[in-house]
């Protein structure tokens, strides 16, 4: 800092040290807090040394902060460098731009700035995308890079290195791009995420899968609600498990259009995606996207339940149990109750009623006693031959 050094700054209990440390910590907090609002705790001043005044500081973050939640040394240098205004001040502090250093990183020897972008698209994956010399690979690569560079170049200029990869994610294309720039500019991942989402993508982007420098779009840009919706009037076919098949595309489009009639008027709703299908009749994994803090899962559930008849008019018969029970495994499809089971239940009910009646009659007529005598083993000598035959019993 371009200030006159005082020996009092050697003493941490001196008014001079306390006043300047308070001023420096507040100004640095103002710089870094907006970029890391959930993880930055405080700015600590370790000491001041001569030349004019060199402040040795430490940024303290929460223990669970990830690389996306806290700056690396090069990021810290770029952030502070770009916070200095045209007059050479950070807030009220006069700072020499070229003196900024974090660990061993200085503004004169900055490493390349790396921006990593990853996302999933609804493009069907084909084996040609494994080969970077194939026409399919090159066409999709060109579309992707032209789109992303139109967003990044205004900040960073042209990349000096880049790497792109396509992979198969359940028959949809997953894309990862790594670009490196020789720049002193720092742009937060939050800004880049918002710019990418607001741009016109040349490929059908599954927006909630976007990450930039390991920072996910959810919950920064969206809240998502996923339901396993059962369609009762459709029969599952094996090709529906392939997300690039015509059968998957046809049913997912029909379901999406039917559901949009319910949701497109809802505050905060942005889009929905059908991402999976499985047997029973057809169970679809459907994800609804909202702007942050504009709805709740119960509101989404109520919209689905109240709109079942409206969706039915679009040719989609939804099982209400799959809506209310999507937080748990979807219950099995109901099957007709067999007729023989009803007959068995009726017979069992009659037996239950008759058993007490039989017991009462048997007790009143001493039937059990007579049966016991009839079944007992007795020698011929035990009978009184003078008695009448029926009295022997």
C-alpha positions as CSV (number, residue, x, y, z in Angstrom):
1,X,0.0,0.0,0.0
2,X,1.3,3.5,-0.9
3,X,1.3,4.7,2.7
4,X,4.0,6.0,5.1
5,X,5.2,3.3,7.4
6,X,5.2,3.8,11.2
7,X,7.1,1.8,13.8
8,X,3.8,1.6,15.7
9,X,2.5,-0.8,13.0
10,X,4.9,-3.4,14.5
11,X,2.8,-3.5,17.6
12,X,-0.5,-5.3,17.1
13,X,-2.0,-3.6,20.2
14,X,-1.1,-0.1,19.1
15,X,-4.0,2.2,17.9
16,X,-2.2,2.6,14.5
17,X,-2.1,-1.1,13.9
18,X,-5.7,-1.7,15.0
19,X,-7.0,1.2,12.9
20,X,-5.2,0.2,9.7
21,X,-5.9,-3.5,10.1
22,X,-9.5,-2.7,10.6
23,X,-9.5,-0.6,7.4
24,X,-7.7,-3.2,5.3
25,X,-9.8,-6.1,6.5
26,X,-13.0,-4.2,5.7
27,X,-11.9,-3.2,2.2
28,X,-10.7,-6.7,1.3
29,X,-13.9,-8.2,2.7
30,X,-15.9,-5.9,0.4
31,X,-13.9,-7.3,-2.5
32,X,-14.1,-11.0,-1.9
33,X,-17.5,-11.4,0.0
34,X,-19.7,-10.8,-3.1
35,X,-17.8,-13.5,-4.9
36,X,-17.9,-16.1,-2.1
37,X,-21.0,-15.1,0.0
38,X,-21.6,-18.6,1.5
39,X,-18.0,-19.5,2.5
40,X,-15.9,-16.4,3.3
41,X,-15.8,-15.9,7.1
42,X,-13.4,-13.0,7.6
43,X,-10.2,-11.3,6.6
44,X,-7.3,-11.6,9.1
45,X,-4.4,-9.2,9.1
46,X,-1.2,-11.0,10.2
47,X,1.2,-8.2,10.1
48,X,2.5,-5.0,8.4
49,X,6.0,-4.6,7.1
50,X,8.0,-1.8,5.5
51,X,7.9,-0.9,1.8
52,X,5.8,1.4,1.8
53,X,3.3,-0.6,3.9
54,X,3.1,-4.3,3.0
55,X,0.0,-6.0,4.5
56,X,0.2,-9.7,5.1
57,X,-3.4,-11.0,5.1
58,X,-5.3,-14.3,5.3
59,X,-8.8,-15.0,4.0
60,X,-10.6,-17.5,6.2
61,X,-13.3,-19.7,4.6
62,X,-15.6,-22.4,6.0
63,X,-14.1,-25.8,6.5
64,X,-16.4,-27.4,3.9
65,X,-15.5,-24.9,1.1
66,X,-14.6,-26.6,-2.2
67,X,-12.5,-25.3,-5.0
68,X,-15.6,-23.7,-6.4
69,X,-16.3,-22.0,-3.1
70,X,-12.9,-20.4,-2.5
71,X,-10.3,-18.8,-4.7
72,X,-7.0,-20.4,-5.6
73,X,-3.9,-18.2,-5.3
74,X,-4.0,-17.1,-8.9
75,X,-7.7,-16.2,-8.6
76,X,-7.0,-14.1,-5.5
77,X,-4.3,-12.2,-7.3
78,X,-6.6,-11.5,-10.3
79,X,-9.6,-10.6,-8.1
80,X,-7.6,-8.0,-6.1
81,X,-5.8,-6.7,-9.3
82,X,-9.2,-6.1,-11.0
83,X,-10.7,-4.4,-7.9
84,X,-8.2,-1.5,-8.1
85,X,-9.9,1.4,-9.7
86,X,-8.3,3.7,-12.3
87,X,-7.0,6.0,-9.6
88,X,-5.1,3.1,-8.0
89,X,-7.4,2.5,-5.0
90,X,-9.2,-0.4,-3.4
91,X,-11.9,1.5,-1.6
92,X,-10.0,4.0,0.5
93,X,-6.6,2.1,0.2
94,X,-4.0,3.2,-2.3
95,X,-2.5,0.0,-3.7
96,X,0.4,-0.7,-6.0
97,X,-1.0,-3.1,-8.6
98,X,2.3,-4.7,-9.3
99,X,2.9,-5.6,-5.7
100,X,0.0,-8.0,-5.4
101,X,1.1,-11.5,-4.4
102,X,-0.6,-14.7,-3.1
103,X,1.7,-17.4,-1.9
104,X,4.3,-17.6,-4.8
105,X,1.9,-16.2,-7.5
106,X,2.5,-12.6,-8.6
107,X,0.7,-10.4,-11.2
108,X,3.9,-10.5,-13.3
109,X,4.0,-14.4,-13.3
110,X,0.4,-15.5,-13.5
111,X,-0.4,-19.0,-14.6
112,X,-2.9,-19.4,-17.5
113,X,-6.5,-18.9,-16.5
114,X,-8.5,-22.1,-16.9
115,X,-12.2,-22.2,-17.5
116,X,-13.9,-25.6,-17.5
117,X,-17.5,-26.1,-18.7
118,X,-19.5,-29.3,-18.6
119,X,-23.1,-30.1,-19.6
120,X,-25.4,-32.7,-21.0
121,X,-27.4,-32.3,-24.2
122,X,-30.4,-34.1,-25.6
123,X,-28.4,-35.0,-28.7
124,X,-28.4,-38.7,-29.4
125,X,-24.9,-40.2,-28.9
126,X,-23.4,-42.1,-31.9
127,X,-20.1,-44.0,-32.0
128,X,-18.5,-41.5,-34.4
129,X,-18.3,-39.0,-31.6
130,X,-15.5,-41.1,-30.0
131,X,-13.3,-40.1,-32.9
132,X,-12.1,-36.5,-33.2
133,X,-11.5,-37.1,-36.9
134,X,-15.1,-38.0,-37.8
135,X,-17.4,-35.5,-39.5
136,X,-20.0,-35.8,-36.7
137,X,-17.4,-35.0,-34.1
138,X,-16.0,-32.0,-36.0
139,X,-19.5,-30.6,-36.7
140,X,-20.6,-30.8,-33.1
141,X,-17.2,-29.5,-31.9
142,X,-17.5,-26.5,-34.1
143,X,-21.0,-25.7,-33.0
144,X,-20.0,-26.0,-29.3
145,X,-16.8,-23.9,-29.5
146,X,-18.4,-21.1,-31.6
147,X,-21.1,-20.8,-29.0
148,X,-18.9,-20.9,-25.9
149,X,-16.3,-18.6,-27.3
150,X,-18.9,-16.0,-28.2
151,X,-19.5,-15.8,-24.4
152,X,-15.9,-16.1,-23.1
153,X,-13.8,-14.1,-25.6
154,X,-15.3,-10.7,-24.6
155,X,-13.8,-11.3,-21.2
156,X,-10.6,-13.2,-21.8
157,X,-9.7,-12.9,-25.5
158,X,-8.7,-15.9,-27.6
159,X,-7.8,-19.1,-25.8
160,X,-4.2,-20.3,-26.0
161,X,-5.1,-23.9,-25.3
162,X,-8.3,-25.9,-25.4
163,X,-9.6,-29.5,-25.0
164,X,-13.0,-30.8,-25.8
165,X,-14.5,-34.3,-25.1
166,X,-17.8,-35.9,-25.9
167,X,-19.0,-38.9,-23.9
168,X,-22.0,-41.2,-23.8
169,X,-24.4,-40.5,-21.0
170,X,-27.2,-43.1,-21.3
171,X,-27.4,-42.4,-25.1
172,X,-27.3,-38.6,-24.8
173,X,-24.1,-36.5,-25.4
174,X,-22.2,-35.2,-22.4
175,X,-19.7,-32.4,-23.3
176,X,-16.7,-31.2,-21.3
177,X,-14.6,-28.3,-22.5
178,X,-11.4,-26.9,-20.9
179,X,-10.1,-23.6,-22.2
180,X,-7.0,-21.7,-21.0
181,X,-6.4,-18.0,-21.5
182,X,-3.4,-15.7,-20.9
183,X,-5.1,-12.9,-19.0
184,X,-5.2,-10.9,-15.8
185,X,-9.0,-10.8,-15.9
186,X,-11.1,-12.7,-13.4
187,X,-14.7,-13.6,-14.1
188,X,-16.7,-15.4,-11.4
189,X,-18.2,-18.8,-12.3
190,X,-21.6,-17.4,-11.3
191,X,-21.4,-14.7,-14.0
192,X,-20.3,-17.3,-16.6
193,X,-23.2,-19.7,-15.7
194,X,-25.8,-17.0,-16.0
195,X,-24.3,-15.9,-19.4
196,X,-24.3,-19.4,-20.7
197,X,-27.9,-20.1,-19.6
198,X,-29.1,-16.8,-21.1
199,X,-27.5,-17.4,-24.4
200,X,-28.9,-19.2,-27.4
201,X,-27.5,-22.7,-27.4
202,X,-26.9,-24.4,-30.8
203,X,-27.6,-27.8,-29.1
204,X,-30.6,-28.8,-26.9
205,X,-28.9,-28.1,-23.6
206,X,-30.2,-29.8,-20.4
207,X,-29.7,-26.6,-18.4
208,X,-29.7,-27.9,-14.9
209,X,-26.7,-30.2,-15.7
210,X,-24.4,-27.2,-16.5
211,X,-21.3,-26.7,-14.4
212,X,-18.6,-24.1,-14.7
213,X,-15.3,-24.6,-12.9
214,X,-17.0,-27.3,-10.8
215,X,-19.8,-24.9,-9.7
216,X,-23.2,-26.4,-10.6
217,X,-26.2,-24.4,-12.0
218,X,-28.3,-26.0,-9.3
219,X,-29.2,-24.3,-6.9
220,X,-27.5,-21.2,-8.1
221,X,-29.7,-20.6,-11.1
222,X,-32.5,-23.2,-10.6
223,X,-34.4,-25.4,-8.2
224,X,-35.3,-28.7,-9.6
225,X,-38.1,-31.2,-8.7
226,X,-38.0,-34.7,-10.1
227,X,-41.0,-37.1,-10.3
228,X,-41.3,-40.7,-11.5
229,X,-44.6,-40.2,-13.4
230,X,-46.5,-43.4,-14.5
231,X,-48.4,-43.2,-17.7
232,X,-51.2,-45.7,-17.5
233,X,-52.5,-45.7,-21.1
234,X,-49.1,-46.4,-22.7
235,X,-47.3,-49.7,-23.1
236,X,-43.5,-49.9,-22.5
237,X,-41.3,-51.1,-25.4
238,X,-37.6,-51.9,-25.1
239,X,-36.6,-49.0,-27.4
240,X,-38.0,-46.5,-24.9
241,X,-35.1,-47.2,-22.6
242,X,-32.8,-45.7,-25.3
243,X,-33.0,-41.9,-25.0
244,X,-31.9,-41.5,-28.6
245,X,-34.7,-43.6,-30.0
246,X,-37.7,-42.3,-32.0
247,X,-40.1,-44.0,-29.4
248,X,-38.5,-42.1,-26.5
249,X,-38.5,-38.8,-28.4
250,X,-42.2,-39.2,-29.4
251,X,-43.5,-40.0,-26.0
252,X,-41.3,-37.5,-24.1
253,X,-42.4,-34.8,-26.5
254,X,-46.1,-35.7,-26.0
255,X,-45.7,-35.8,-22.2
256,X,-43.8,-32.5,-22.2
257,X,-46.4,-30.7,-24.3
258,X,-49.2,-32.0,-22.0
259,X,-47.4,-30.9,-18.8
260,X,-46.5,-27.5,-20.3
261,X,-50.2,-26.7,-20.4
262,X,-50.2,-26.8,-16.6
263,X,-46.8,-25.3,-15.8
264,X,-46.0,-22.6,-18.3
265,X,-48.2,-20.1,-16.6
266,X,-46.7,-20.8,-13.1
267,X,-44.5,-18.1,-11.6
268,X,-40.8,-19.0,-11.7
269,X,-41.2,-22.1,-14.0
270,X,-38.6,-22.2,-16.7
271,X,-38.6,-25.7,-18.3
272,X,-39.0,-29.4,-17.8
273,X,-37.2,-32.5,-19.1
274,X,-38.1,-36.1,-19.5
275,X,-34.8,-37.9,-18.9
276,X,-35.6,-41.6,-18.5
277,X,-38.3,-44.3,-19.2
278,X,-38.8,-47.7,-17.7
279,X,-41.4,-50.4,-17.6
280,X,-44.6,-50.3,-15.5
281,X,-46.8,-49.3,-17.7
282,X,-44.4,-46.5,-18.7
283,X,-42.6,-44.8,-15.8
284,X,-41.0,-41.5,-16.8
285,X,-38.4,-39.6,-14.9
286,X,-39.5,-36.0,-15.3
287,X,-37.6,-33.0,-13.9
288,X,-39.2,-29.6,-13.4
289,X,-37.0,-26.4,-13.3
290,X,-37.9,-23.3,-11.4
291,X,-36.0,-20.1,-10.6
292,X,-34.7,-20.3,-7.0
293,X,-37.1,-19.9,-4.2
294,X,-40.2,-19.4,-6.4
295,X,-42.0,-22.6,-5.5
296,X,-42.0,-25.7,-3.3
297,X,-42.3,-29.5,-4.0
298,X,-45.9,-29.5,-2.5
299,X,-46.9,-26.7,-5.0
300,X,-45.5,-28.8,-7.9
301,X,-47.3,-31.9,-6.6
302,X,-50.6,-30.0,-6.3
303,X,-50.3,-28.6,-9.8
304,X,-49.8,-32.1,-11.2
305,X,-52.7,-33.6,-9.2
306,X,-55.2,-30.8,-10.0
307,X,-54.2,-31.0,-13.7
308,X,-54.6,-34.8,-14.2
309,X,-57.9,-34.4,-16.2
310,X,-56.4,-31.6,-18.3
311,X,-53.4,-33.8,-19.1
312,X,-55.7,-36.7,-19.9
313,X,-57.3,-34.6,-22.7
314,X,-53.8,-34.5,-24.3
315,X,-53.7,-38.3,-24.4
316,X,-51.7,-38.8,-21.3
317,X,-53.3,-40.7,-18.4
318,X,-51.2,-40.1,-15.3
319,X,-51.4,-42.4,-12.2
320,X,-52.0,-40.1,-9.2
321,X,-50.1,-42.5,-6.9
322,X,-47.0,-41.9,-8.9
323,X,-47.3,-38.1,-8.3
324,X,-47.8,-38.2,-4.5
325,X,-45.3,-41.1,-4.1
326,X,-42.5,-39.9,-6.2
327,X,-40.3,-39.3,-3.2
328,X,-40.5,-43.1,-2.6
329,X,-40.4,-46.0,-5.1
330,X,-43.3,-45.9,-7.5
331,X,-46.0,-48.4,-6.4
332,X,-46.6,-51.4,-8.7
333,X,-49.3,-51.1,-11.3
334,X,-52.7,-52.2,-10.2
335,X,-54.1,-55.4,-11.7
336,X,-57.7,-56.6,-11.9
337,X,-58.8,-58.6,-8.7
338,X,-59.3,-62.3,-9.8
339,X,-62.8,-63.7,-9.5
340,X,-61.8,-66.9,-7.8
341,X,-60.3,-64.9,-4.9
342,X,-63.7,-63.3,-4.3
343,X,-65.3,-66.8,-4.1
344,X,-62.7,-67.9,-1.6
345,X,-63.2,-64.8,0.6
346,X,-67.0,-65.4,0.6
347,X,-66.6,-69.1,1.6
348,X,-64.2,-68.2,4.4
349,X,-66.6,-65.6,5.7
350,X,-69.5,-68.1,5.8
351,X,-67.3,-70.6,7.7
352,X,-66.4,-67.9,10.3
353,X,-70.1,-67.3,10.8
354,X,-71.1,-71.0,11.0
355,X,-68.4,-72.2,13.4
356,X,-69.9,-70.5,16.5
357,X,-73.4,-71.7,15.6
358,X,-72.1,-75.3,15.3
359,X,-70.3,-75.1,18.6
360,X,-73.5,-73.8,20.4
361,X,-75.7,-76.6,18.9
362,X,-73.1,-79.3,19.8
363,X,-72.9,-78.1,23.4
364,X,-76.7,-78.0,23.8
365,X,-77.2,-81.5,22.4
366,X,-74.2,-83.0,24.2
367,X,-72.9,-84.1,20.8
368,X,-69.3,-84.0,21.8
369,X,-70.0,-86.3,24.8
370,X,-71.8,-88.8,22.6
371,X,-69.0,-88.8,20.0
372,X,-66.4,-89.4,22.7
373,X,-68.3,-92.4,24.0
374,X,-68.7,-93.7,20.5
375,X,-65.1,-93.4,19.7
376,X,-63.7,-94.8,23.0
377,X,-62.1,-98.2,23.1
378,X,-63.9,-100.4,25.6
379,X,-63.8,-104.2,26.1
380,X,-67.0,-106.3,25.5
381,X,-67.1,-107.0,29.3
382,X,-67.7,-103.4,30.1
383,X,-71.1,-103.5,28.5
384,X,-74.2,-104.4,30.5
385,X,-75.9,-106.9,28.2
386,X,-79.1,-106.4,30.2
387,X,-79.3,-102.8,29.2
388,X,-80.9,-101.6,26.1
389,X,-78.5,-101.1,23.3
390,X,-78.9,-97.4,23.0
391,X,-78.3,-97.0,26.8
392,X,-74.8,-98.4,26.5
393,X,-73.9,-95.1,25.0
